[in-house]
Amino acid sequence: MITSNPFSELTAMISAEVMQGYIVLMFILVVLGTVLDMMHKKSAKYFFENSQKSKAAATRTVGGGEKIGLLIKTVLSEVITSSEFCYTPRRISHLLTMYGFILFVVTTVMMIFGADTSSGTVPMLWHLGALMLAVGGYWFWFFIRVDVAAEGIKWYEFRQADIFIVSLLLMSTFALIWSYTQSNGVAGWDTLFFVLFIISSTALFSTVLWSKFAHMFFKPAAAFQKRVIKADGSRENLPADYDLTDPAVQAKFPDIPEYMGKTPENMGLGIKRETPRHY
């Protein structure tokens, strides 16, 4: 099962051209959905206007070489290792889901468009990607989901924002079950789970406008812009990091000594002090 290409046996019912056309259609739907999402939420306009405001409020100029360095740090940190997640289980779950999804999609394209991938490493990576996607996704859904942990919402309550993760989970689950039933000759069931696999994958790639799919593309851009804003000193109009015990700072902000004393204590981690699990 693991080393066999489940798509190779489909050619008896569905031609390679039809399968390839489906992949192209899903790609077009993702591009179209992302563009519509940008137009609806005005994300590109926000990034551009925020960038212009940052340039106006900047205290120093960030050169091209420095920007390249910030871009490399963004790719290595926020993109490749997801360092923005301070909660380790959330970070591991995200990495499993992200790399599982990439592996699953890339190997699917390779098996459908490839010349000879009927067995071997590529199908094995396809199954591994689907498994990583399922493990990371179910881990997130049942144990980490933010609204469940912090807002007291039950795990079985579905909302529009859940389209992305639910369709991801269904796609990976039905893909694995379909491959298993097909390789073990379970007549009828393999067709059923293949249809469910196609329905869930179509739902994933056709609902970009209503799901968090486009977030995958905006996240790196937002992380890079955040680093640039921090480097040029504009700080998104936020106050600078002051030493509250500094007499000059207390003279500038007289409320500090009035309400906190001349030697204010370190306020600590605040909301990062503990995981929000009080329901």
N, C-alpha and C positions, 0 to 999 in steps of 0.2 A: 504493500500500500504506500509506504512512505517514499519509496524511490520510483513509483510509477506516476506518469502524467495522466491525471484524470480527464484532461481535455482531449487526449489522443483518441480515446474510444468514442468521443462524441461525433467524430467526423462521419460515422455511419448514419447519424440522424441530422446533424447540422454541419454545413460546409465550413471550411476554414475561413472563407471569405465573409460569411455571416458573423462568425465569432470575432473576426478582426474588425468588421464594421461596428459591432457592438462596443468594442474597446474604444474605437475612434469617437463614437457617439457619446460615451461616458466622459471622455476627455473634453469634448465640446461643451457638454452640460456643466462640467466643473468650471471651465473658463467663463462661460456665459453667466453661471450663477455667481461667480466671484465678482465679475464686472457689475452685475445688477446689485450685488450686496454693497459694493463700493459706492454706487450711485445712490442707493437707498439710505445708507448710513453716512454717506459723504465722508468716508474714511480718508480718501486721497486728499480731499479738500482740507480736512482737519490736519493731516500730517504736514501739508504745505503751509497752511496758515500758522501752525505751531512752530514750524521751522523758521518762518519769517519773524515771528515774535521773539524767538530765541536769538536770532541774529541781532535784532535791535537791542536786546537786553544783555548781550554778551559783554563780558569784561575782557576777553582776550580772543584772538583769532586761532582757530584750530586748522592747522595746515593739512595738505593732502596726505603727507606721510603719516601724520598722527591719526587722520581719519581711517587710513588703511589699517593701522594698528588697532584702532577701536573696532573696526569691522572684523578683523581676525579674532579679537577677544570675544566679540559677540557670537561669532560662529562657534568658537570652541566652548564658550560658557553657556549661553542661553540656548543655542541650537543643538549642539552635539551632546552636551551633558546635562542640560536643563537645570543649571545651578540655581535658578530663581526659586526652585521649590526647596524650602528649608526643611519641610517634613519629609524625612527619608523614605518612608513607605510610599508617599505620594510621588516622589521623584522616581523611584524604581518602577512603580506602576505606569507612570507616564512614559518612561524610556522603553519599557516592554511593549507598550501599545504603539508608540511612535515607530520604533525600529521593526516591530512585527508588521505594521501596516506598510511601511516602505518595502520590506522584503516580500510581502505577499503581493503587492501591486506589481513590482518590478518582475518577479518571477512569473506572474500570470501573463504579463505582456510577452516575456521571453518564450513561454511555452506555447502561446497562441501564434506568435509571429516567427518563432524559431524554426530552423530547418529540421533539427533532430533533437528533440528534448523529451522523447517518449519515456525515458527512464534515466536515472542517475542523479547527479548533484542538484540540478535545478528543481526537479519535483520535490526532492528532499527539503530544499530551502523553502519551497512553497508551503509545505506542510509545517515546517518550523515557524515560518512567519505567521501562519494562521493560528498556530498554538500560542505563540508569544502574544499575539493580538487578543486572543481569547483570555489568556491568563491575566494580562495587564488590565484588560477591560472589565472583567468580572471582579477582579480585586478592587478596582476603582468603584464599580457600581455598588457592591455590597458592603464595603468597609470604609471607603474614603470619601465618597461623594459629598461635596461641600454643603449643599443644601440640606442633606440628611443630617450631617454632623452639627451644623451650626443653626439650622432653622427648624429642626424637629420634623421634617417632612419624611414620610414613609418611603422606603426603597421602591415600593411598587407604584408610587404616584408618578405619572409621566407628564412632562411639560414640553413645550416647543423646543426648549434648549436641549432636551434629551434625545432629539432625533438623531444627532450625530453619533453619540455613544451607543444607543440602542441598535441602530442600523449596522454599526461596526461589529457589535457583538453577534448579532444575528447572521451577518455575512460570514464571519469567521467560523461560527458554530456550524452553520449549514454546509459550509465548504468542507469541513472536516468529516461531518456525517455523510455527506454525499460521496466523498472519496472512499470512505470505509465501506458503505453499502455497494458501491460500484465494484471495488476490488474483491469483495466477498460474494459477488453475484447474487445480492438480495434483490430479486426481481420486483419491479414496481416501486420499491422504496427509493432506489437510486434516482429514478425520474422525479419523484415527489420532492426529494431534498435538493435536487438540482434546480427545480423550478423555484423553491423557496430561497435558494442561494441567489438566483438571478433577481428575484423580487427584492430581496434585502439589499443587494449591491446596487440595483437601480435606484432604490429609495435613498441610499447613501449619496450617490453621485448626482442625483437630480433634485435634491432638497438643500443645496448649498445656500440658497437665499434665506432659508428659514432655520438653518442649523448653524453649528459652530465650525463648520468645515473651513470657511474662509479665514477663520482665526489662525490657522496654521501658516498662512501667508503673511498676515499682518503682524504676528508676534515677533519675528526677527526684525522687521522694520522698526517697530516700536522700541525694541530693546536697543537697537543701534542708535536711534534718535535720543534715547534716554542717556546713553553714554556720551554722545556729542554735547548734549545740553549740560551735563555735569562738567565736561571738560572745558567748555567755553565760559562757564561761570554764570550763565543765565538762570539756571536752577528752576526753570518754569515758574518764575515769579515767587518762588518760595523763599522764606527768610534764610539767611546764612546760618551755618552751624556755629553758634556762639558758645563761649565759655561763660556760663551764668555767674561765675564767681568773679569775673573780671570787672573791676570798678568802672572801666569805660563803658562796658556793656550795660551795667546797672544804671549808669548816668544817662545812657541813651534810652533805656527802657526802665523808668522808675518803678513800674508795677512789680518788677522782679523782687527787689529787696522788700517792698511793701507787703507783698503777699507770701513770698517764699523765704525771706530772710537774706542776709548778706552772704551766707554760705549754703546755697540750695543743694539739697541732696540729689544724687543721681536717681532719676525717675525709673531706671531699670528698663526691662524689655517691653513693658506695657502689654499690648495685645499678643505679643509673641511669647509671653511668659509660659503659656500652656496651650495645649490643643483644645479648641472649643467643643467640649463634649459635656453639656450640662442638661441634656434632655432625657 
